[in-house]
Amino acid sequence: MYNFIGKLLVLFLVSSFILSSLALFMGKISIRRNVRLAGFFALILDLFYMPIKYLFCRFSDPRNLDQWMVSLKNTANRESFKKSTSRIMFVPHCIRSLDCPALSTRDGIQCVECGRCVLGELRKKAESEGYDFYIVTGSSFVERILRKSKADGVLVIACNYEINKGMRALRGSKLPILGIPLLKDGCFNTCVDLDEVLLTMKNFRNENKMCE
């Protein structure tokens, strides 16, 4: 009996290692090309996230793991996001200028479009494309907004770690999330490729929604 259980355990460990390795490989190549079964491989990485991250912390850069996972999930969520009609865009407050005059409320930072950073321009463009736009200071803001919204699609700008963290937390909600990583991480003075954000909105524009 114990011999049988031992064989099952070894089989499980070997299978888990093979699947995780394959999922990591698919995550890496997904940065440059489309990957079939992206959702399946993303699920595998979610299931084994902590042990895999431990290995990355020991032998590599854990930021690579989050980057590959976000890329896989973007691929997996692409078609569902295209079909969404009520969308939210979350942007981190760390992009704003250090002398930003905007006030913080229960719904995030209220941009006054002072021109000291890109958020004013991004807000106008996002709202013209039908997005509800929020500048948030933490996950509690995101959770509060999502609880009261009827969004069926989320576009989020953040570092890969935060994007992946949010995607993992909302995995059971079936809410399609697309993530655009920051060009520069940190707690302040970060930046995002505005052209990439605008191109993403254009590529995923819901024509039916725009015609309403």
N, C-alpha and C positions, 0 to 999 in steps of 0.2 A: 504493500500500500504506500509506504513512504517513498519507495523507489519510484513508483508511478507519479506521485506528487512532485518529486524532485525533477523528473523528466519533463513534466508539464511546466514547471517553473523555468527550467532551462530553455524550453521551447518558447515560452512567453518572452523571456529576456532577449533571446536571439531575434525573435520576430520584431520586438519593439525596437531593438537597435537598428535592424535593417530598414524598417519603416521610417524611423526618425531620420536616419542618414539619407534616405531617398527624399523625404520631405524637405530636408535642409538643402539638398542639391536642387530640387525643384524651386525652392524659394529663392535661391541664388540666381538661377537662370531666368526667373520670372521678372527680374529687374529689366531685362532687355527683350524678352519675348513672351508671348502668351503661353500659358501652361494649362494643359488639360487636367481635369480633376483637381484644380487649384483648391476648391473648397475642402476636398478630402484631405489633401496634404496639409492645409492650414489647420484642420481639426486635429490631425496627428501631432502637429507642433504645439497646439494648445494643450493637449492632454499631457504631453511630456515637457511642458515649458520649463518648469523649475529645475529638473535634473539637467536638461540641455543647457539652460542658462548657467548653471553651476560650472559645467564644463567649459563654456565660453569664457566665463570669468577667470577660470584657471589657465586656459590655454589660448584664448583668442580675445576678441573685443566683443562684449555682449551687445554693443550697439548694432553689430552686423546681424545678429539674430533677430532683433526687433525690425530692422530694415527689411530683411528677407520675408518675415512674417507679414508685415504691412503690404509688401508688394504682392504676395500670394493672395491676401484677403482682398486687395483692390481688384485683382483679376477675378476672384470668385464673386465679388459683389457687383461687378460692372453691369451685367444685364439687368439685375433687379433694380439697381439705382436708375438706370435709363427709364424704367417704367414708373418711377416715383413722380408724384405730382405736387406734393407738399413737402418742401425741403427746408432744412435748417443748415446754416453755416456757422460753425464755431471757430473762433479765432482766439489765440492766447494773448493775454494782456501784455506779455513780455515784448511784443512787437512794437508797442507804442513808444513814443518819445519819452525820455527821462523827465522832461518838463511838461508832460501831458496835462492839460487843464481839465480833462473830463472827470466826472464824478462816478463813483462806484455805487451801484444799487443792487437790489435783490436779483435783478436780471442781468447783472454784469456791468461792464464799463459803458457809459453812455457817451459815445463819440460825439464831439462838437464840430468835427471836420475843420480843425484848425490848420491843417496842412503840414504839420510837423512830422507826420509819418504817413505811411501808405494806407492806413486803415480807413480814413475818410473816403478816399477814392475807391477802395475795395468795397466798402459798405454800399456806396451808391450803385456800383456795378452789380453787386450781389442782389440787392433789392430790386433792381431793374430786371434781373433774370428770375425773379420770383422766390428768392431765398429769404427766410427770416434770419437776420444777421445778429450774432451775439459775440461780444468780446468778453471772454470769461477769465476768471482768476483761479479756478480750480474745479475739480470734479463735482463738488457739491452743487455748483451753479448749473453744470450740465445736467445732473440728475434732476434738479428741480424743474428746469425748463422742459426736459423731455417728459416728465410726469404730467405736465399740464398741456402739452402740445399734442397735435394730431399728425405729427410729421411721419412720413413714410420713406424718408431718405435723409441722410446726414452727410455733409461734406465738412471735414474737420482739418484744420491746419494746426500742427503741433510738431514736437520732436517725435521721432519714431517710437520711442519708449511709451510716451503718453498716448499716441494713436493706438498702438498695439494693446496697451492696458485698457483703453476704452472699448476697443473691438472685442477683447476677451470678456469684459464685464457685460457687454450687451449681446453676446453670442446667442443667448436663449431667446432674445426678443425678436429675432428674425428681421431686425431693422438693417437695411443695407447701408453700409458706411464706406465712404471713400476717404482716404487720408492723403494729404499733401504735406510731406515733411518740410520742416524749416531748413533753410540753408545753413543756419548757424544756431546751435543750441545754447541754452543758458536760461538764467532767471530774468535777464533784462537785456535790452539792446540786441535782440535777435532779429532775424530777417527772413523773408520768404521771397521766392521768385514770383513776382506779381504776374509776369507773363504766363507762367505755368498755371497759376490759379485761373486767370482769364481764359486760357485755352481749355482747361478742364471744364469750366462752366459752358463754354461754347460747344465742346464735343458732346456733352451730356445734356444739352438743352432739350427740354421737352416741348416740342413744337405745338402739341395740342394745348398745353398749359399756356404757352405764350400767346395763343390765339384767343384765349378766353377774355 
